[in-house]
């Protein structure tokens, strides 16, 4: 274990890369999920069909193969990507394809009365989607999105195969140098568990924050006093 402590700065550098890839991949995942998910709900076939193909391709093929395509195959077509860029794109698009189905399914499951009420109020499709359906769907999206984000974190261990020096890559370097397989990989296991726990805590906070039955906690959030009929304001 003393060898692991000696190489702790090296593991810390890998941990920072893992956090960076996770954060960038999470941002791309959310953008991809809402873009593809809303496109699949579109009334226009030229939006719905390409989004469906995108989701099925990235959800139905291996993440590792996708990562290799971005890093090793695209240069043959004239596109050279940095290792970090290729890793983030593969992770974001792959997890975003799963997230797109969460977005599509959650919005589609809203009660039909919600849309009917919006139509009765004269709201267009885009307006009712932005003002009613998406805000009501976000609380239901957060638990499955938590699984997507934790899965994204675990899949960052694959980026070492495209030469990104993440936590797993650094751990393998330490293991090959010291021969301490159990101690090194136990340390990595604990670090991944801590990161996934932090993601779960963040998502639980967001669930409370966006809960539909959330009660206001500050005076500024409290509703104003009711004005009795006939009393001056």
RALIN-V698681 format. One record per residue. N is the residue number from 1. RES is the residue in one letter. OMEGA is omega in whole degrees, 0 to 359 (999 if undefined). Layout:
n:N res:RES omega:OMEGA
n:N res:RES omega:OMEGA
//
This chain:
n:1 res:X omega:179
n:2 res:X omega:178
n:3 res:X omega:178
n:4 res:X omega:178
n:5 res:X omega:179
n:6 res:X omega:181
n:7 res:X omega:180
n:8 res:X omega:178
n:9 res:X omega:179
n:10 res:X omega:177
n:11 res:X omega:179
n:12 res:X omega:177
n:13 res:X omega:177
n:14 res:X omega:178
n:15 res:X omega:179
n:16 res:X omega:177
n:17 res:X omega:178
n:18 res:X omega:178
n:19 res:X omega:180
n:20 res:X omega:180
n:21 res:X omega:180
n:22 res:X omega:181
n:23 res:X omega:180
n:24 res:X omega:178
n:25 res:X omega:179
n:26 res:X omega:178
n:27 res:X omega:179
n:28 res:X omega:178
n:29 res:X omega:181
n:30 res:X omega:180
n:31 res:X omega:180
n:32 res:X omega:183
n:33 res:X omega:182
n:34 res:X omega:179
n:35 res:X omega:181
n:36 res:X omega:181
n:37 res:X omega:178
n:38 res:X omega:178
n:39 res:X omega:179
n:40 res:X omega:176
n:41 res:X omega:184
n:42 res:X omega:175
n:43 res:X omega:182
n:44 res:X omega:182
n:45 res:X omega:182
n:46 res:X omega:169
n:47 res:X omega:186
n:48 res:X omega:183
n:49 res:X omega:177
n:50 res:X omega:178
n:51 res:X omega:178
n:52 res:X omega:177
n:53 res:X omega:179
n:54 res:X omega:182
n:55 res:X omega:183
n:56 res:X omega:180
n:57 res:X omega:184
n:58 res:X omega:177
n:59 res:X omega:185
n:60 res:X omega:178
n:61 res:X omega:185
n:62 res:X omega:176
n:63 res:X omega:181
n:64 res:X omega:178
n:65 res:X omega:178
n:66 res:X omega:179
n:67 res:X omega:177
n:68 res:X omega:178
n:69 res:X omega:180
n:70 res:X omega:187
n:71 res:X omega:187
n:72 res:X omega:186
n:73 res:X omega:182
n:74 res:X omega:177
n:75 res:X omega:177
n:76 res:X omega:178
n:77 res:X omega:177
n:78 res:X omega:179
n:79 res:X omega:180
n:80 res:X omega:181
n:81 res:X omega:174
n:82 res:X omega:181
n:83 res:X omega:181
n:84 res:X omega:180
n:85 res:X omega:179
n:86 res:X omega:181
n:87 res:X omega:181
n:88 res:X omega:179
n:89 res:X omega:180
n:90 res:X omega:180
n:91 res:X omega:183
n:92 res:X omega:180
n:93 res:X omega:181
n:94 res:X omega:180
n:95 res:X omega:177
n:96 res:X omega:177
n:97 res:X omega:175
n:98 res:X omega:179
n:99 res:X omega:179
n:100 res:X omega:178
n:101 res:X omega:175
n:102 res:X omega:180
n:103 res:X omega:182
n:104 res:X omega:183
n:105 res:X omega:181
n:106 res:X omega:179
n:107 res:X omega:180
n:108 res:X omega:183
n:109 res:X omega:177
n:110 res:X omega:181
n:111 res:X omega:181
n:112 res:X omega:180
n:113 res:X omega:178
n:114 res:X omega:179
n:115 res:X omega:180
n:116 res:X omega:178
n:117 res:X omega:179
n:118 res:X omega:178
n:119 res:X omega:179
n:120 res:X omega:178
n:121 res:X omega:178
n:122 res:X omega:179
n:123 res:X omega:173
n:124 res:X omega:183
n:125 res:X omega:181
n:126 res:X omega:182
n:127 res:X omega:181
n:128 res:X omega:175
n:129 res:X omega:184
n:130 res:X omega:187
n:131 res:X omega:186
n:132 res:X omega:191
n:133 res:X omega:181
n:134 res:X omega:178
n:135 res:X omega:179
n:136 res:X omega:183
n:137 res:X omega:185
n:138 res:X omega:179
n:139 res:X omega:179
n:140 res:X omega:179
n:141 res:X omega:191
n:142 res:X omega:179
n:143 res:X omega:177
n:144 res:X omega:177
n:145 res:X omega:175
n:146 res:X omega:177
n:147 res:X omega:179
n:148 res:X omega:182
n:149 res:X omega:176
n:150 res:X omega:177
n:151 res:X omega:176
n:152 res:X omega:178
n:153 res:X omega:181
n:154 res:X omega:181
n:155 res:X omega:176
n:156 res:X omega:178
n:157 res:X omega:179
n:158 res:X omega:185
n:159 res:X omega:177
n:160 res:X omega:180
n:161 res:X omega:173
n:162 res:X omega:171
n:163 res:X omega:172
n:164 res:X omega:186
n:165 res:X omega:181
n:166 res:X omega:182
n:167 res:X omega:180
n:168 res:X omega:178
n:169 res:X omega:179
n:170 res:X omega:179
n:171 res:X omega:177
n:172 res:X omega:176
n:173 res:X omega:180
n:174 res:X omega:180
n:175 res:X omega:180
n:176 res:X omega:181
n:177 res:X omega:186
n:178 res:X omega:185
n:179 res:X omega:181
n:180 res:X omega:184
n:181 res:X omega:185
n:182 res:X omega:183
n:183 res:X omega:182
n:184 res:X omega:184
n:185 res:X omega:172
n:186 res:X omega:177
n:187 res:X omega:179
n:188 res:X omega:179
n:189 res:X omega:180
n:190 res:X omega:181
n:191 res:X omega:177
n:192 res:X omega:180
n:193 res:X omega:178
n:194 res:X omega:179
n:195 res:X omega:179
n:196 res:X omega:177
n:197 res:X omega:177
n:198 res:X omega:177
n:199 res:X omega:179
n:200 res:X omega:178
n:201 res:X omega:178
n:202 res:X omega:181
n:203 res:X omega:176
n:204 res:X omega:176
n:205 res:X omega:178
n:206 res:X omega:177
n:207 res:X omega:178
n:208 res:X omega:183
n:209 res:X omega:184
n:210 res:X omega:179
n:211 res:X omega:183
n:212 res:X omega:181
n:213 res:X omega:182
n:214 res:X omega:178
n:215 res:X omega:178
n:216 res:X omega:183
n:217 res:X omega:181
n:218 res:X omega:180
n:219 res:X omega:180
n:220 res:X omega:179
n:221 res:X omega:182
n:222 res:X omega:177
n:223 res:X omega:181
n:224 res:X omega:181
n:225 res:X omega:178
n:226 res:X omega:180
n:227 res:X omega:180
n:228 res:X omega:180
n:229 res:X omega:177
n:230 res:X omega:181
n:231 res:X omega:180
n:232 res:X omega:180
n:233 res:X omega:999
//
